[in-house]
Amino acid sequence: MTVFLLFFVLVTVMGFLASRWRRPDDAQHLHEWGLGGRSFGTWVTWFLLGGDLYTAYTFVAVPAAVYATGAMGFFAVPYTIIAYPLVFLFLPRLWSVSRVHGYVTPADFVRGRYGSRGLSVAVALTGILATMPYIALQLVGIQAVLDVLGVGGSGNWFLQDLPLFVAFGVLAAYTYSSGLRAPALIAFVKDALVYVVILVAVVYIPMRLGGYGSVFDSAARKFSAPGSAGKLILGPDKQWAYATLAFGSALALFMYPHSVTGVLASKSRNTVRRNMAILPAYSLMLGLLALLGFLAIAAGVGKGVPNFNSQLAVPQLFADMFPSWFTGVAFAAIGIGALVPAAIMSIAAANLFTRNVYKEFLKPGATPAEETRVAKLASLLVKVGALAFVLVLDKQAAINFQLLGGLWILQTAVALVAGLFTRWFHRWALLAGWAVGMVYGTWQAWGVSTPKVKHFAGNSTEIPGIGQTGYIGLTAFVLNAVVAVVLTLVLRALKAPEGADETARADYSAEAGDEALEHAPQPAAAH
């Protein structure tokens, strides 16, 4: 507990000091608070994106999935490997056009590219909707640590959840004060702790358990037992589900607003490209992290405990196997691993609300200072909403909604990614495709049930026309794209009016310092 608290105090101090780090001449612009002034170089961006994408929930949920289901839980490893070559193709283009036109959010780009307020607000609201349960799941990660420490819990008593209130009260305060600079600075501590803890865990714990041969033997016995819910090796009936979930998740990863926020905070196009090349180093860490699920099985975590919560497998493994001081280090890695992404996610959601709802519909004449003030308040409300989400609803509900979040955010990919390469799609067709994908995906996910969970119990169901079980989000994405293509052909044949495109071809390859940037509008006046 002492070690855990010391690290928590350290990152709290760093969070408030971050307001002095790279202090801008004028902090009253949204791109200064919400994008760190677009000034982060290669290493800061690498730590920021790593802290953003590899969260406390990743630390808890990936090994928990391996602990509960075996091989299926490893889908997270290939999906992060697939993602980076894909996004290498389009994220530099998004950075360039956003720099030229002062875009702060992906919905800003959609608004400028298609001249469609409706499509822009659809992308913005989808981003906020998908981000909220993701923030809530960071709380689930902290709760798992607090539960094992004996000071957590999601009951109704104020004192029982007081540590959670304190953690997110501090998070809210330094995020409000320092904006994106706070999680960027804290990410250095978070990532260093995560790497140290995982490397020690995958060497030290197997030594205590008799080596990896013994670990895999224990996992094989568990998954071969009658009534087991998982398999050590995927069977033919799970391969489509595994592959489609990995590919669909890869497509969705950089559609999340917090991922885009980390990219747009980079100071140059080449910074983005270099990061897409070196970020796969985290995938190595993720593979080692997944092995902790098997280590928990071999260590007997949860054995004989009725209805053991697999989300507690890793914290309990650390508590059982590490000396108490290093358990504090490990728990600090998980706790700080929740604070960094939660801060970035709340900032990203606040940027979306401010630029694409408040400024677009409520007060088009808002000044830069007013935009920043509204974004700060919105980030507080987002965190309060996430906290209420976890305290009021069951943890399983938070997990279910996060599964929906991935499905939903994937439906913005057609408009966003296609728009970076072509203006062929019609804005109304893209809006219709988005709506069809959202409705179909949500409806299909609603129908997935288990004996314990009535609705939203999983992310896979039968793919129409193929007869194989696959990821619902990818099926909805394909349906979304088909509708967008067909309706574009129809609307072009009918000569339906198209919105104005404010971008130019050269904008998509512009670099910081290019002549085009010298005449770019200020971010506050992008629309």
DAJO-V884500 format. One record per backbone hydrogen bond with DSSP energy under -1.0 kcal/mol. CO is the residue of the C=O (numbers start at 1). NH is the residue of the N-H. E is the energy in kcal/mol with one decimal. If there is no record, write none. Layout:
co->CO nh->NH e->E
co->CO nh->NH e->E
//
This chain:
co->1 nh->5 e->-2.6
co->2 nh->6 e->-2.2
co->3 nh->7 e->-2.1
co->4 nh->8 e->-2.0
co->5 nh->9 e->-2.6
co->6 nh->10 e->-2.2
co->7 nh->11 e->-2.4
co->8 nh->12 e->-1.7
co->9 nh->13 e->-2.4
co->10 nh->14 e->-2.3
co->11 nh->15 e->-2.4
co->12 nh->16 e->-1.8
co->13 nh->17 e->-2.4
co->14 nh->18 e->-1.6
co->16 nh->19 e->-1.1
co->17 nh->20 e->-2.2
co->29 nh->32 e->-1.2
co->29 nh->33 e->-1.7
co->30 nh->34 e->-3.5
co->31 nh->37 e->-2.5
co->33 nh->180 e->-2.6
co->35 nh->38 e->-1.7
co->40 nh->267 e->-2.6
co->41 nh->45 e->-2.6
co->42 nh->46 e->-2.2
co->43 nh->47 e->-2.4
co->44 nh->48 e->-2.7
co->45 nh->49 e->-3.3
co->46 nh->50 e->-2.3
co->47 nh->51 e->-2.9
co->48 nh->52 e->-1.6
co->49 nh->53 e->-2.8
co->50 nh->54 e->-2.2
co->55 nh->59 e->-2.1
co->56 nh->60 e->-1.9
co->57 nh->61 e->-4.2
co->58 nh->62 e->-1.7
co->60 nh->64 e->-1.2
co->61 nh->65 e->-2.6
co->62 nh->66 e->-1.9
co->63 nh->67 e->-2.9
co->64 nh->68 e->-2.0
co->65 nh->69 e->-3.3
co->66 nh->70 e->-1.7
co->69 nh->231 e->-1.8
co->70 nh->73 e->-1.7
co->71 nh->74 e->-2.0
co->72 nh->75 e->-1.5
co->74 nh->77 e->-1.8
co->75 nh->79 e->-1.8
co->76 nh->80 e->-1.4
co->77 nh->81 e->-1.1
co->78 nh->82 e->-2.8
co->79 nh->83 e->-1.8
co->82 nh->86 e->-1.2
co->83 nh->87 e->-2.6
co->84 nh->88 e->-1.8
co->86 nh->89 e->-1.1
co->87 nh->91 e->-2.9
co->90 nh->94 e->-2.0
co->91 nh->95 e->-2.7
co->92 nh->96 e->-2.2
co->93 nh->97 e->-2.3
co->94 nh->98 e->-2.0
co->95 nh->99 e->-2.3
co->96 nh->100 e->-2.3
co->97 nh->101 e->-2.0
co->98 nh->102 e->-1.2
co->98 nh->103 e->-1.5
co->105 nh->109 e->-1.3
co->106 nh->110 e->-2.1
co->107 nh->111 e->-2.3
co->108 nh->112 e->-2.2
co->109 nh->113 e->-3.0
co->110 nh->114 e->-2.3
co->111 nh->115 e->-1.4
co->112 nh->502 e->-2.5
co->116 nh->120 e->-1.8
co->117 nh->121 e->-2.7
co->118 nh->122 e->-1.8
co->119 nh->123 e->-2.1
co->120 nh->124 e->-2.4
co->121 nh->125 e->-2.9
co->122 nh->126 e->-2.0
co->123 nh->127 e->-2.1
co->124 nh->128 e->-2.3
co->125 nh->129 e->-2.7
co->126 nh->130 e->-2.5
co->127 nh->131 e->-1.7
co->128 nh->132 e->-2.0
co->131 nh->135 e->-2.2
co->132 nh->136 e->-2.1
co->133 nh->137 e->-1.9
co->135 nh->139 e->-1.2
co->136 nh->140 e->-1.5
co->137 nh->141 e->-1.9
co->138 nh->142 e->-2.0
co->139 nh->143 e->-3.0
co->140 nh->144 e->-2.1
co->141 nh->145 e->-1.4
co->142 nh->146 e->-2.7
co->143 nh->147 e->-2.9
co->144 nh->148 e->-1.7
co->145 nh->149 e->-2.3
co->146 nh->151 e->-2.4
co->146 nh->152 e->-1.5
co->157 nh->161 e->-1.2
co->161 nh->165 e->-1.9
co->162 nh->166 e->-2.6
co->163 nh->167 e->-2.3
co->164 nh->168 e->-2.2
co->165 nh->169 e->-2.0
co->166 nh->170 e->-2.4
co->167 nh->171 e->-2.0
co->168 nh->172 e->-2.3
co->169 nh->173 e->-1.9
co->170 nh->174 e->-2.4
co->171 nh->175 e->-2.1
co->172 nh->176 e->-2.2
co->173 nh->177 e->-1.9
co->174 nh->178 e->-2.7
co->175 nh->179 e->-2.3
co->178 nh->181 e->-1.2
co->179 nh->182 e->-1.3
co->180 nh->184 e->-1.7
co->181 nh->185 e->-2.0
co->182 nh->186 e->-2.5
co->183 nh->187 e->-1.9
co->185 nh->188 e->-1.0
co->186 nh->190 e->-2.4
co->187 nh->191 e->-2.8
co->188 nh->192 e->-1.7
co->189 nh->193 e->-2.5
co->190 nh->194 e->-2.4
co->191 nh->195 e->-2.4
co->192 nh->196 e->-2.2
co->193 nh->197 e->-2.8
co->194 nh->198 e->-2.5
co->195 nh->199 e->-2.5
co->196 nh->200 e->-2.3
co->197 nh->201 e->-2.5
co->198 nh->202 e->-2.6
co->200 nh->204 e->-3.3
co->201 nh->205 e->-1.4
co->203 nh->207 e->-1.1
co->204 nh->208 e->-1.4
co->205 nh->209 e->-1.2
co->206 nh->211 e->-3.3
co->211 nh->215 e->-1.6
co->212 nh->216 e->-2.7
co->213 nh->217 e->-1.9
co->214 nh->218 e->-2.1
co->215 nh->219 e->-1.9
co->216 nh->220 e->-2.6
co->217 nh->221 e->-2.2
co->218 nh->222 e->-2.0
co->219 nh->223 e->-2.4
co->220 nh->224 e->-1.3
co->225 nh->228 e->-1.8
co->231 nh->71 e->-2.9
co->235 nh->238 e->-1.9
co->238 nh->242 e->-2.5
co->239 nh->243 e->-2.6
co->240 nh->244 e->-2.7
co->241 nh->245 e->-2.0
co->242 nh->246 e->-2.3
co->243 nh->247 e->-2.5
co->244 nh->248 e->-2.8
co->245 nh->249 e->-2.2
co->246 nh->250 e->-1.8
co->247 nh->251 e->-2.0
co->248 nh->252 e->-1.7
co->249 nh->253 e->-1.5
co->252 nh->255 e->-2.0
co->256 nh->260 e->-1.9
co->257 nh->261 e->-2.5
co->258 nh->262 e->-1.7
co->259 nh->263 e->-1.6
co->260 nh->264 e->-2.9
co->261 nh->265 e->-1.2
co->263 nh->266 e->-1.7
co->265 nh->40 e->-2.2
co->268 nh->272 e->-1.3
co->269 nh->273 e->-2.0
co->270 nh->274 e->-2.9
co->271 nh->275 e->-1.9
co->272 nh->276 e->-1.9
co->273 nh->277 e->-1.0
co->274 nh->278 e->-1.8
co->275 nh->279 e->-2.5
co->278 nh->281 e->-1.7
co->279 nh->282 e->-2.5
co->280 nh->283 e->-1.1
co->281 nh->285 e->-1.3
co->282 nh->286 e->-2.2
co->283 nh->287 e->-2.0
co->284 nh->288 e->-1.8
co->285 nh->289 e->-2.5
co->286 nh->290 e->-2.3
co->287 nh->291 e->-1.1
co->289 nh->292 e->-1.5
co->290 nh->293 e->-1.8
co->291 nh->295 e->-2.0
co->292 nh->296 e->-2.3
co->293 nh->297 e->-1.4
co->294 nh->298 e->-2.5
co->295 nh->299 e->-2.1
co->296 nh->301 e->-2.3
co->297 nh->300 e->-1.5
co->300 nh->303 e->-1.7
co->302 nh->305 e->-2.1
co->305 nh->308 e->-1.2
co->309 nh->312 e->-2.2
co->310 nh->313 e->-1.8
co->312 nh->316 e->-2.5
co->313 nh->317 e->-2.2
co->314 nh->318 e->-2.6
co->315 nh->319 e->-2.3
co->316 nh->320 e->-2.3
co->317 nh->321 e->-2.3
co->318 nh->322 e->-2.3
co->323 nh->327 e->-2.2
co->324 nh->328 e->-1.7
co->325 nh->329 e->-1.2
co->326 nh->330 e->-2.7
co->327 nh->331 e->-2.8
co->328 nh->332 e->-2.0
co->329 nh->333 e->-2.0
co->330 nh->334 e->-1.7
co->331 nh->335 e->-2.8
co->332 nh->336 e->-3.1
co->333 nh->337 e->-1.6
co->335 nh->338 e->-1.1
co->335 nh->339 e->-1.5
co->336 nh->340 e->-2.1
co->337 nh->56 e->-1.6
co->338 nh->342 e->-1.8
co->339 nh->343 e->-2.0
co->340 nh->344 e->-2.0
co->341 nh->345 e->-3.1
co->342 nh->346 e->-2.2
co->343 nh->347 e->-2.1
co->344 nh->348 e->-2.6
co->345 nh->349 e->-2.5
co->346 nh->350 e->-2.1
co->347 nh->351 e->-2.5
co->348 nh->352 e->-2.1
co->349 nh->353 e->-2.3
co->350 nh->354 e->-2.6
co->351 nh->355 e->-2.7
co->352 nh->356 e->-2.3
co->353 nh->357 e->-1.4
co->353 nh->358 e->-3.1
co->354 nh->359 e->-2.7
co->357 nh->361 e->-2.4
co->357 nh->362 e->-1.1
co->358 nh->362 e->-1.2
co->358 nh->363 e->-3.2
co->363 nh->366 e->-1.9
co->367 nh->371 e->-2.5
co->368 nh->372 e->-2.2
co->369 nh->373 e->-2.2
co->370 nh->374 e->-2.7
co->371 nh->375 e->-2.5
co->372 nh->376 e->-2.2
co->373 nh->377 e->-2.0
co->374 nh->378 e->-2.7
co->375 nh->379 e->-2.3
co->376 nh->380 e->-1.4
co->377 nh->381 e->-2.1
co->378 nh->382 e->-2.4
co->379 nh->383 e->-1.8
co->380 nh->384 e->-2.4
co->381 nh->385 e->-2.6
co->382 nh->386 e->-2.2
co->383 nh->387 e->-2.4
co->384 nh->388 e->-2.6
co->385 nh->389 e->-2.2
co->386 nh->390 e->-1.9
co->387 nh->391 e->-2.2
co->388 nh->392 e->-2.5
co->389 nh->393 e->-2.0
co->394 nh->398 e->-1.4
co->395 nh->399 e->-2.1
co->396 nh->400 e->-2.6
co->397 nh->401 e->-2.6
co->398 nh->402 e->-1.8
co->399 nh->403 e->-1.9
co->400 nh->404 e->-1.9
co->401 nh->405 e->-2.1
co->402 nh->406 e->-1.7
co->403 nh->407 e->-1.5
co->404 nh->408 e->-3.1
co->405 nh->409 e->-2.8
co->406 nh->410 e->-1.4
co->408 nh->411 e->-1.4
co->409 nh->412 e->-1.5
co->410 nh->413 e->-1.4
co->412 nh->416 e->-2.1
co->413 nh->417 e->-2.6
co->414 nh->418 e->-1.5
co->415 nh->419 e->-1.2
co->418 nh->421 e->-1.6
co->418 nh->422 e->-2.7
co->426 nh->430 e->-2.3
co->427 nh->431 e->-2.0
co->428 nh->432 e->-2.3
co->429 nh->433 e->-2.6
co->430 nh->434 e->-2.5
co->431 nh->435 e->-2.2
co->432 nh->436 e->-2.5
co->433 nh->437 e->-2.6
co->434 nh->438 e->-2.5
co->435 nh->439 e->-2.5
co->436 nh->440 e->-2.8
co->437 nh->441 e->-2.3
co->438 nh->442 e->-2.3
co->439 nh->443 e->-2.4
co->440 nh->444 e->-2.5
co->441 nh->445 e->-2.4
co->442 nh->446 e->-2.3
co->443 nh->447 e->-1.2
co->445 nh->448 e->-1.3
co->445 nh->456 e->-1.0
co->448 nh->457 e->-2.1
co->453 nh->450 e->-3.2
co->459 nh->472 e->-2.7
co->461 nh->470 e->-2.9
co->463 nh->466 e->-1.7
co->463 nh->467 e->-1.9
co->468 nh->463 e->-3.3
co->470 nh->461 e->-2.2
co->471 nh->475 e->-1.7
co->472 nh->476 e->-2.7
co->473 nh->477 e->-1.9
co->474 nh->478 e->-2.3
co->475 nh->479 e->-2.3
co->476 nh->480 e->-2.6
co->477 nh->481 e->-2.6
co->478 nh->482 e->-2.4
co->479 nh->483 e->-2.5
co->480 nh->484 e->-2.2
co->481 nh->485 e->-2.3
co->482 nh->486 e->-2.7
co->483 nh->487 e->-2.6
co->484 nh->488 e->-1.6
co->485 nh->489 e->-2.0
co->486 nh->490 e->-2.1
co->487 nh->491 e->-3.2
co->488 nh->492 e->-2.4
co->489 nh->493 e->-1.9
co->490 nh->494 e->-1.9
co->491 nh->496 e->-2.7
co->504 nh->507 e->-1.3
co->505 nh->508 e->-1.2
co->506 nh->509 e->-1.4
co->511 nh->514 e->-2.4
co->514 nh->517 e->-1.1
co->517 nh->520 e->-1.5
co->522 nh->525 e->-2.1
co->523 nh->526 e->-1.4
//
